C-alpha cells in the first residue's frame, strides 16, 4: 500500500513563500495524477492543485497564479511552491493521488502551514 509523507510546512508571514514536498512509497507514483489538498479548521478538505502523469496542471481559483505544483517521478516526489501567501492559506496540506476527482490512497499526516504576522 502506498504511503505518503508530506513535509515543508511552517509559520510564514503574509506575502512569504514555502515549498511543500510529498514523498510516496512504492513504484506506481508516476502513472497517477496527483493533487495537493488542504483543510483549515472547521472546513472540509479541498483540492487546490492537480498534476497529471503528463504534467498538465490545474488550480483552484483561490491559489491560481500564486501556487505551482510539480512532480519528480524519478524521486516519487510531489511539490507545491507557494508564493504570495495569505492568512486564508493557513491549513494542513496533504497530497494524494487523484482518480475521478477523488483521493485514491490512504492519507498521510499532512504538513501544517500557518500564515500570520
Phi and psi in degrees as a GROMACS rama.xvg file:
@    title "Ramachandran Plot"
@    xaxis  label "Phi"
@    yaxis  label "Psi"
@TYPE xy
-69.8402  137.618  UNK-2
-115.302  139.737  UNK-3
-117.596  133.548  UNK-4
-129.112  112.632  UNK-5
-93.8377  148.852  UNK-6
-154.728  168.934  UNK-7
104.152  -3.48681  UNK-8
-72.5112  175.846  UNK-9
165.768  -168.891  UNK-10
-99.5803  128.19  UNK-11
-140.832  149.563  UNK-12
-77.5967  155.324  UNK-13
-54.2827  137.111  UNK-14
90.6697  -9.59455  UNK-15
-81.6075  -176.47  UNK-16
-132.359  153.06  UNK-17
-144.635  153.768  UNK-18
-123.878  117.211  UNK-19
-92.8335  148.771  UNK-20
-127.074  152.32  UNK-21
-139.775  115.177  UNK-22
-99.5633  131.841  UNK-23
-112.93  136.944  UNK-24
-82.2924  170.203  UNK-25
82.7243  -168.395  UNK-26
-131.251  28.5048  UNK-27
-113.945  2.10128  UNK-28
-53.5822  -44.0567  UNK-29
-66.5083  -21.6456  UNK-30
-92.4113  -5.7651  UNK-31
-103.171  144.135  UNK-32
-66.6549  142.586  UNK-33
-124.462  155.958  UNK-34
-144.057  156.456  UNK-35
-105.538  132.083  UNK-36
-117.22  161.884  UNK-37
-145.221  152.969  UNK-38
-138.366  115.878  UNK-39
-92.3159  156.325  UNK-40
-54.6346  130.221  UNK-41
80.2808  -0.740408  UNK-42
-113.776  160.018  UNK-43
-76.064  156.683  UNK-44
-67.7005  132.941  UNK-45
-124.179  147.126  UNK-46
-87.4915  124.243  UNK-47
-110.658  -21.7024  UNK-48
-158.063  142.713  UNK-49
-133.783  153.786  UNK-50
-141.43  130.542  UNK-51
-81.7774  174.139  UNK-52
-62.6776  -25.8611  UNK-53
-90.2854  7.46763  UNK-54
71.9247  22.1032  UNK-55
-75.678  139.104  UNK-56
-120.198  156.766  UNK-57
-149.044  146.902  UNK-58
-134.607  148.489  UNK-59
-67.4756  149.532  UNK-60
-57.4145  -32.0787  UNK-61
-67.536  -19.749  UNK-62
-120.219  -5.08336  UNK-63
-58.6933  132.624  UNK-64
87.6319  -10.9548  UNK-65
-116.581  -33.8489  UNK-66
-107.081  147.013  UNK-67
-133.192  122.571  UNK-68
-96.6798  141.531  UNK-69
-150.917  169.079  UNK-70
-145.712  149.972  UNK-71
-123.751  98.6117  UNK-72
-67.4029  -28.4119  UNK-73
-65.5942  -27.7852  UNK-74
-104.427  3.2905  UNK-75
52.0643  43.8721  UNK-76
-131.399  138.072  UNK-77
-110.961  144.37  UNK-78
-126.864  156.319  UNK-79
-139.462  109.315  UNK-80
-87.5763  121.494  UNK-81
-116.34  117.261  UNK-82
-117.349  165.015  UNK-83
48.7038  48.7233  UNK-84
-65.3496  145.899  UNK-85
-121.135  156.676  UNK-86
-54.9117  -32.7884  UNK-87
-72.6855  -5.23728  UNK-88
-82.6439  -6.99471  UNK-89
-61.0808  124.701  UNK-90
-178.57  170.72  UNK-91
-89.9136  129.263  UNK-92
-104.613  134.749  UNK-93
-128.682  154.804  UNK-94
-116.55  158.781  UNK-95
-168.562  160.144  UNK-96
-70.8519  149.774  UNK-97
-120.129  117.191  UNK-98
-126.609  118.374  UNK-99
50.6558  45.7453  UNK-100
65.4364  18.5106  UNK-101
-125.028  141.817  UNK-102
-65.5222  132.965  UNK-103
-103.069  -20.7006  UNK-104
-116.213  166.45  UNK-105
-60.3238  143.565  UNK-106
-73.618  147.384  UNK-107
-84.3287  -167.784  UNK-108
-83.5239  -14.3128  UNK-109
78.7342  170.528  UNK-110
-136.064  131.817  UNK-111
-81.2598  130.367  UNK-112
-117.248  123.61  UNK-113
-124.406  122.392  UNK-114
-111.299  110.652  UNK-115
-158.874  147.908  UNK-116
